[in-house]
Amino acid sequence: MAKRKLLLPAAATSALLVFSGFTLDVAVAAPAPVAGATAPATATATAPADVPATAATLAPAADGVSTATVATPAEGGESAGAAAPAAPATPTGAPALALTSYDPRTGDAVLTATGNAAGNAAGNAAATPGTSTADVQPGRLIDSPPTPAAPQGALVAVTGVKEASDGTVAVTTRPATLPELLGDANTSLKAPVDPASIRVEPQVEGLKASVDIGPTSGRGTITSGLGLSADATVPLPNGSSVRLSGSVRIDPAVSFSYQGGLGVLAPQQARVGFDLGAHADWHVSGTNLAAGASVKIPLAKLGASPVVMVGPLPVVINLNLTLSAAISADGTVTIDAEQSYDGHWGVHSDYAGGQGWTTTTEPGTSTVSPLRLALSGNASVRTGLLAEGSIALYDAVGVKASIEPYLRTAVNGSVVLGGATPSVNGTLDLYGGLDIDGALMARLAVLGTPVLEKELPFLAFHREWPITSQSVGQAPTGSPVWAQLDSSAGDDNRSAYLKTRPDWDPGARKASCPDGSRLIGLSHGSDRGLCTNATSATNATTADPWDAGHASAVVHDETYVTTDWAYGYTKAQCPAGHVATGYSRNGRSIGVLCAKSAAPLSTSVHTAWFDKGDNRPAAAGGGDFAYRYSKGQCADGEFVTGVAYSQPWYELWASRPYALLCQKPA
C-alpha cells in the first residue's frame, strides 16, 4: 500500500475578542506545505465513458429501514476478461425480507419475510411459505440496512440455504464487497445527516437534547441541527472539581463516493468521510485547579446510520461521535470563564487504484471567542470542545479522528476581563487553537482493497494563534516560565536574539525557546516542544543558560556522541558544555540548536524514552504540551543535551524524536 502524506488544504482561522468595548479580530492563514515534502498524488482516473454517473441519495429514515435487498451480484468487467464494464448488482424483486439473526463471526444468518413477522405481531395470517424466500439462492447478495440483529448493517454473499416452513430461511454467508454490489458504477454524495435520526446517549446527568426544524447545511453554518445542553459538576483526580454548563449544536454530514474500474475486484476510486459543523457556548469554573489537572468530560455519545441509495442499491454508512469538554492546567489557578466556539471541519479517507489509501484533513474555519474571564494564579489553562468520531461502511471503519477547537489562557497574577470593571494585575496571554488528529483504519475489506493489520496514523493538523497579550502591574516573582513550541505550521522562533540573526537551519521547520529559557521536552509524532527556566529544588527560576557571547552550534548527527545512549537510533547530541534551546526538522533530518552553557554541566546523564508513551517527571510543569501525543520531558532542573530520532514505519518521509538525553548541572 502506498503511504502518502496528509494534504492540508488552504484555509483560514479567525478569533474574535470582545472585552468592554475592546475588539480584536485576528485572521490566521493555514500553514504552507511542509518544506521539501510532496503532496499526495491526486487521482486523475475517470469513469469509463459508457458508464454514466448513478444518482446517490440518502434514504429517508422512515422508509423500510429493516428491509434487506436480495440481488444478483455484478458480473463481467476486467475481472472476467470482458470489454464491457461490470454492471451493478441487479435486485431480484423479492418481497420484503428482514435480517432477523446474524453472526458476523460465522456468517450464519436468518431472513424473515416482513409480512410474516408483521402479520404475526398483528394477529394476521402468516405469509405463504416460500413466497418471499425463493429468491435467496447461493451466490446472491444480501444487502441489509441496520436491524436489531445487525446494528451496522450487513453486506454478504449467500453460500448455502436452508428454508423453513414458517417463512424464514437460514443461510450461510461470506463477507461481500462493494465492487460485487456496485460493479463499475460511478457515484458520489455529500449530505447532511437528519438530526432527528441521530441517537443520543447522555454521559452526564441532566443532559438535554433537542432537534431544530429546518434544513441543515453540513458545512458549519448552523441553521438547524442537534442541540445539547448540560449543567454538571465533575470531580478531578487531584481532589478539585469543575463546574461545566452550556450548550452545543452540531451539524454533521457524510461523504461517500465510488468509481468502479476493476470489475468486481476493486474500485478505481472511493471516499468515505464526515464533516462536522458546531457551535458551542460554555461556562467553565473551578477553584484551585492544581498542576497536572487534566480531564476529559464526556457529554454525549452520538450515532447515526444513514443509508445511501445508489440507484436501487443501499449502502450503509455508520457515523459515531463522542462530544466532550477537555480541561487541563499546568499550574495552580482559579478559573471562571465563558467562551464560544464555531466552525466546520472535515476528515476523509480516499482510495485510488495504484496509489492506495490517503487521509485528508480539512481544517475549514474556526472561531474561538473568550466572552468573559476571571482568573487568578500562575498557570496555562486549556479548555476545549472535543469531538471524537469514526466513519464506517457497514462494520468496516474507514477513518477515526478527533477535532478540538480550544482556548488557552496563560495567566500569572489576577485577571478579570469582560465584566463591569475589567482589570489585569500581572500578565495575560490568550490563544485560540485547533487540533485535528486520527488514523486511517486498515479494515476496509468491504471495498476489496488491501487489508493491513495496523492502523495508519496520519499527520495531525495543529494550529494555535495569539488573540491578545496584556501586562499590567507587577507579576508575582519567583515563578517559572513555561513556553509551548509548535513548528508544525511553520517556524516558531521565540528567541528575540535569534530573530535578529540569520536563519540557524535553512530549509527546515524550526522552533527556539524564549531568551532566558532552555528546551526541556519534545513530543513523538508531532513538532511540539516545551521550554522552561524552572528548577526542581525550589521551583524558582534559573539564570539565562546561554553564555553572554551567544555561541551556538546546530547538530544533526553523531559528531559529538561519546556513548551510545540510544542504540539503533540517530543521535543529534550537543558539544560538551552546550544545552539545547531549539529543535528543527527537515524531512528525515532532525537538528538541535545547542547554546554554549553559561554554567558548567555535570557528567550525570540519563536517557528518557517516550516513543511508546509519556515519560515525564511526577507533577511535571508545562502542561500537556502535545495533547494526544507521547511526550518526553527532563526534570525541571535538568538540561536536554541530545535527541535520538528515526523514521516511523508509517511515516517514511519524516523523522520523529524517540528519546532525550537529559543532563544535570554541575
SVG drawing of the C-alpha trace seen along z (x, -y; Angstrom):
<svg xmlns="http://www.w3.org/2000/svg" viewBox="-55 -50 88 76">
<polyline fill="none" stroke="black" stroke-width="0.4" points="0.0,0.0 1.4,-3.4 2.0,-5.7 1.1,-9.3 1.4,-12.5 -1.6,-14.3 -2.8,-17.1 -3.7,-20.3 -5.9,-22.5 -5.6,-26.2 -7.9,-27.5 -8.2,-30.4 -9.0,-30.7 -10.1,-33.7 -10.6,-34.7 -12.8,-37.4 -12.3,-39.0 -14.7,-41.5 -13.9,-43.0 -15.8,-46.1 -15.6,-47.8 -12.2,-46.5 -12.4,-44.4 -9.6,-42.4 -10.2,-40.4 -7.3,-38.2 -7.2,-36.2 -4.6,-33.5 -3.8,-31.7 -3.4,-27.9 0.1,-26.6 2.0,-26.2 3.0,-22.6 5.9,-21.1 9.2,-22.2 10.7,-19.6 7.6,-17.4 5.3,-16.4 1.6,-16.4 -0.4,-13.3 -0.9,-12.5 -4.4,-13.3 -6.1,-10.5 -7.0,-11.5 -8.7,-8.4 -12.2,-8.9 -15.1,-6.6 -15.5,-4.6 -17.2,-6.8 -20.0,-4.3 -20.8,-4.2 -23.0,-7.2 -23.0,-8.6 -25.5,-7.0 -27.6,-9.2 -27.0,-8.8 -29.4,-9.9 -29.9,-9.4 -32.9,-7.1 -35.5,-8.8 -35.3,-7.3 -39.0,-6.4 -38.6,-4.2 -38.4,-0.5 -35.3,-0.7 -35.3,3.0 -35.9,4.3 -33.0,6.2 -32.2,6.2 -31.5,9.5 -29.5,9.0 -27.6,10.9 -24.0,9.7 -22.2,7.6 -20.5,9.6 -18.2,9.0 -15.7,6.2 -11.9,6.7 -12.1,9.4 -13.9,11.6 -11.9,10.5 -14.8,8.7 -14.5,5.4 -17.8,4.0 -18.0,2.5 -19.3,4.6 -23.0,3.6 -24.1,3.1 -25.9,5.9 -29.5,6.4 -32.2,6.6 -34.3,9.7 -37.5,8.0 -38.1,10.4 -40.9,9.4 -39.7,7.7 -37.3,9.6 -35.6,8.7 -32.3,9.9 -33.5,11.1 -30.4,13.0 -26.8,12.5 -23.5,13.7 -20.6,11.9 -18.1,14.4 -19.6,17.5 -21.6,15.8 -24.8,17.6 -28.0,15.5 -31.7,15.8 -34.1,13.9 -37.7,13.5 -40.5,12.3 -41.5,8.9 -45.2,9.7 -44.8,12.8 -43.3,11.0 -45.7,8.1 -48.7,10.4 -47.9,12.5 -47.4,9.4 -50.8,8.1 -52.5,11.4 -53.0,11.7 -52.3,14.6 -48.7,15.5 -47.1,15.1 -47.2,18.1 -44.0,20.2 -41.6,19.7 -43.2,16.6 -40.5,14.3 -37.5,16.5 -37.4,18.3 -35.0,15.6 -32.5,16.3 -30.0,18.6 -26.3,19.4 -24.2,16.7 -26.7,13.9 -26.1,10.9 -27.9,9.8 -27.6,6.1 -29.3,5.2 -29.7,1.8 -29.3,1.7 -31.5,4.0 -31.5,5.1 -29.7,8.3 -27.1,6.3 -26.9,2.7 -24.3,1.7 -26.0,3.3 -24.6,6.2 -23.3,6.9 -22.9,10.6 -23.0,13.3 -25.1,16.4 -23.1,19.7 -25.8,22.0 -29.6,22.0 -32.0,23.9 -35.6,22.9 -38.1,23.4 -41.8,23.9 -42.6,20.8 -41.5,18.4 -37.9,18.0 -34.7,19.0 -31.4,19.8 -28.3,19.0 -24.6,19.3 -22.7,16.4 -19.3,14.8 -18.5,11.1 -19.2,9.4 -17.6,6.3 -18.9,3.0 -17.4,3.9 -19.7,7.0 -22.6,4.7 -21.8,1.6 -19.6,3.0 -18.4,0.2 -20.9,-2.3 -19.8,-6.0 -21.5,-7.9 -20.9,-10.4 -22.8,-12.0 -22.2,-14.6 -25.3,-15.2 -26.2,-16.4 -27.4,-13.8 -31.0,-14.2 -30.7,-15.4 -33.9,-13.5 -32.1,-10.3 -29.1,-10.8 -29.1,-8.5 -28.1,-10.4 -26.6,-8.6 -26.1,-11.1 -22.8,-10.8 -23.6,-13.5 -26.6,-13.8 -29.2,-16.3 -28.1,-16.4 -30.9,-17.6 -31.2,-17.0 -33.3,-19.0 -33.8,-18.9 -34.1,-22.2 -36.5,-22.1 -35.1,-23.3 -32.5,-22.5 -29.0,-21.6 -26.0,-22.9 -23.4,-20.2 -20.8,-23.0 -20.8,-24.5 -23.3,-27.4 -25.7,-26.2 -29.3,-26.9 -30.5,-23.8 -29.2,-20.6 -28.9,-18.6 -28.8,-20.7 -27.4,-19.5 -27.3,-21.3 -25.7,-20.4 -25.1,-21.6 -22.8,-19.4 -20.1,-19.4 -17.3,-17.0 -14.6,-15.9 -11.0,-16.0 -8.3,-13.4 -6.5,-15.9 -9.5,-16.5 -10.7,-19.7 -13.8,-19.9 -15.0,-21.7 -18.5,-23.2 -19.5,-22.9 -22.6,-24.4 -23.6,-25.4 -24.9,-24.2 -23.6,-22.9 -25.3,-22.5 -23.8,-20.1 -24.4,-19.7 -22.8,-16.5 -22.6,-15.5 -21.4,-12.3 -19.4,-11.9 -19.3,-8.8 -18.1,-8.3 -17.3,-5.3 -16.0,-4.8 -15.6,-1.4 -12.9,-0.4 -11.6,3.0 -14.7,5.1 -15.6,6.9 -12.1,6.8 -11.6,3.3 -12.8,-0.3 -10.9,-2.8 -11.6,-5.5 -13.5,-5.7 -14.1,-8.0 -15.6,-7.8 -15.6,-10.6 -17.5,-13.1 -17.8,-16.9 -18.8,-18.5 -20.2,-21.9 -20.5,-23.0 -21.4,-26.0 -20.9,-25.9 -21.2,-28.3 -19.7,-27.1 -19.2,-28.4 -16.3,-26.7 -15.5,-27.4 -13.1,-25.7 -11.2,-26.7 -7.6,-25.9 -7.1,-23.7 -3.7,-22.1 -0.8,-21.4 -1.4,-18.3 -5.2,-18.6 -6.3,-17.2 -9.8,-15.9 -12.0,-14.9 -15.7,-15.2 -17.8,-13.1 -21.1,-14.9 -22.8,-12.6 -22.3,-9.7 -24.0,-10.2 -24.7,-7.7 -26.3,-7.7 -26.6,-5.1 -27.7,-6.9 -28.4,-4.7 -27.1,-5.9 -29.2,-4.7 -27.1,-4.2 -29.8,-3.7 -31.9,-0.9 -28.9,0.4 -28.5,-0.6 -25.0,-1.3 -24.8,-1.7 -22.7,-4.4 -22.2,-4.4 -21.2,-7.6 -20.3,-7.7 -19.3,-10.8 -18.4,-11.4 -18.6,-15.0 -16.5,-16.0 -15.3,-19.0 -11.5,-18.9 -9.8,-20.9 -6.2,-20.9 -3.9,-23.1 -0.1,-23.2 -0.1,-25.3 -2.5,-26.4 -5.3,-28.6 -8.9,-29.5 -11.0,-30.0 -14.4,-31.3 -14.7,-31.8 -17.3,-31.9 -16.3,-31.2 -17.7,-30.1 -16.6,-28.0 -17.8,-28.0 -16.5,-26.3 -16.6,-23.5 -14.1,-20.7 -13.8,-17.5 -11.8,-14.2 -11.8,-11.8 -10.2,-8.6 -9.6,-8.4 -8.7,-5.4 -7.2,-5.4 -6.2,-2.4 -2.4,-2.1 -1.9,-4.6 -3.7,-3.1 -5.2,-5.0 -4.7,-8.6 -6.3,-10.5 -7.1,-14.2 -7.9,-16.7 -9.9,-19.8 -9.3,-22.4 -12.1,-24.6 -12.6,-27.6 -12.5,-28.0 -13.6,-30.9 -12.7,-30.8 -14.1,-33.7 -13.5,-34.3 -16.6,-36.2 -15.7,-36.7 -12.7,-35.7 -11.9,-35.8 -8.6,-34.0 -6.1,-34.1 -2.9,-32.1 0.0,-31.0 -0.9,-28.5 -1.7,-27.9 -5.3,-26.6 -6.7,-24.9 -10.4,-24.4 -11.8,-22.9 -14.7,-21.1 -13.6,-17.7 -15.4,-15.7 -14.1,-12.1 -15.7,-10.4 -15.4,-7.5 -17.0,-6.7 -17.6,-3.2 -19.1,-1.4 -21.2,1.3 -18.8,2.6 -15.6,1.7 -14.3,-1.5 -12.6,-3.8 -11.3,-6.7 -11.4,-7.8 -10.5,-11.3 -10.6,-13.8 -11.4,-17.5 -10.8,-20.1 -11.2,-23.8 -9.8,-25.2 -8.9,-28.4 -5.6,-28.5 -5.2,-31.1 -1.8,-31.8 -2.0,-33.9 0.4,-35.0 -1.4,-37.1 -5.1,-38.0 -7.3,-38.9 -10.9,-40.0 -12.0,-40.7 -15.4,-41.2 -17.1,-42.3 -18.2,-45.7 -14.7,-46.5 -12.1,-44.7 -8.6,-44.6 -5.3,-42.9 -2.7,-42.7 0.2,-40.6 0.4,-39.1 -2.2,-37.5 -1.8,-35.7 -4.8,-34.3 -4.5,-31.8 -7.1,-30.2 -6.3,-26.8 -7.4,-23.8 -6.3,-20.2 -7.3,-17.5 -5.8,-14.1 -6.7,-10.5 -5.9,-7.4 -6.8,-5.6 -8.3,-2.2 -6.9,0.6 -10.1,2.7 -11.9,1.6 -12.1,5.1 -15.7,4.2 -14.1,2.1 -12.0,5.0 -8.8,3.1 -5.7,4.5 -6.2,5.1 -3.5,4.2 -3.2,5.4 -2.4,2.0 -3.9,-1.5 -2.1,-4.1 -1.8,-7.3 -1.8,-10.5 -0.1,-13.8 -2.2,-15.8 -3.3,-19.3 -2.4,-21.7 -2.7,-25.5 -2.6,-27.9 -2.8,-31.7 -2.5,-34.6 -5.6,-36.5 -4.2,-39.1 -1.4,-39.7 -1.6,-42.1 0.7,-43.0 -0.3,-45.4 1.3,-46.0 3.9,-43.6 3.6,-39.9 4.4,-37.6 8.2,-36.9 9.9,-33.6 7.5,-31.9 8.9,-29.7 8.1,-30.4 6.8,-27.7 6.6,-28.0 4.9,-25.5 6.5,-25.4 5.0,-24.1 6.7,-24.2 4.1,-22.0 2.6,-25.1 5.9,-27.0 8.9,-28.3 8.1,-29.1 11.1,-31.2 10.5,-32.7 14.1,-33.9 14.3,-37.7 18.0,-37.4 17.7,-34.8 15.2,-36.8 17.9,-39.4 20.3,-36.7 20.4,-34.7 18.3,-31.5 20.0,-29.0 18.8,-25.9 17.8,-27.0 15.1,-24.9 14.0,-23.3 10.9,-23.8 12.3,-25.1 11.4,-26.3 13.5,-28.1 13.0,-28.8 12.4,-32.3 15.6,-34.0 16.4,-33.0 14.9,-29.5 16.0,-26.2 14.4,-23.1 13.1,-20.6 10.6,-18.4 9.7,-17.1 6.8,-15.0 6.8,-11.9 4.6,-12.2 4.4,-16.0 6.6,-19.0 5.9,-20.3 8.2,-21.1 8.4,-22.7 10.8,-25.3 11.3,-26.5 13.6,-28.3 12.4,-26.3 14.5,-24.4 13.2,-21.4 14.6,-22.2 12.9,-25.5 10.5,-25.9 12.3,-29.2 13.9,-30.5 17.4,-29.8 19.7,-32.3 19.9,-32.6 21.5,-29.3 23.1,-30.9 26.5,-32.5 26.9,-36.2 28.7,-35.6 25.7,-33.7 28.0,-31.0 25.9,-28.1 26.0,-25.1 23.4,-23.3 23.9,-19.5 22.1,-16.9 24.4,-13.8 26.6,-11.9 29.7,-14.1 29.8,-14.7 28.5,-11.3 30.9,-9.6 28.5,-6.9 25.7,-5.1 22.8,-6.3 20.1,-5.3 21.1,-2.2 19.8,-1.8 18.8,-5.5 20.5,-8.5 21.6,-10.8 21.9,-14.6 24.0,-15.5 25.3,-18.9 29.0,-19.5 30.3,-19.3 29.3,-22.3 26.2,-23.1 22.5,-22.8 19.6,-22.6 17.5,-25.7 15.7,-24.8 15.0,-22.0 14.3,-21.6 13.1,-19.0 13.8,-18.8 12.3,-15.6 14.4,-12.8 16.8,-15.0 16.3,-16.4 18.5,-19.2 19.3,-20.5 20.2,-24.1 22.9,-23.9 23.7,-27.0 27.0,-27.3 26.1,-27.0 26.8,-29.9 27.3,-27.4 29.2,-24.2 27.4,-20.9 27.9,-17.6 28.7,-14.3 25.4,-12.8 23.1,-11.9 20.3,-9.6 18.1,-8.7 14.3,-9.5 12.5,-7.3 9.0,-8.5 8.1,-6.7 5.6,-4.3 4.0,-6.7 4.6,-9.8 7.9,-9.8 7.6,-12.9 8.5,-13.6 5.9,-13.4 3.9,-16.7 5.7,-17.8 5.2,-21.5 4.4,-22.9 1.0,-21.1 0.1,-18.7 2.2,-20.5 1.4,-17.9 -2.2,-16.7 -2.8,-13.1 0.9,-12.5 3.5,-10.8 6.0,-13.2 9.4,-13.1 10.5,-15.7 13.6,-16.0 13.3,-17.1 12.9,-20.8 16.5,-21.3 18.0,-19.3 19.0,-20.2 18.3,-18.5 21.7,-17.9 20.7,-15.4 17.8,-14.0 17.6,-10.4 15.5,-10.1 14.4,-7.8 11.7,-7.3 8.5,-5.6 7.3,-2.7 4.2,-4.7 5.9,-8.0 8.9,-7.3 9.1,-10.8 9.9,-12.3 11.8,-11.5 10.4,-11.8 12.2,-12.0 12.2,-8.9 14.4,-9.8 16.1,-12.7 19.5,-12.9 19.0,-14.7 21.9,-16.2 22.2,-17.7 24.0,-21.0 27.3,-20.8"/>
</svg>
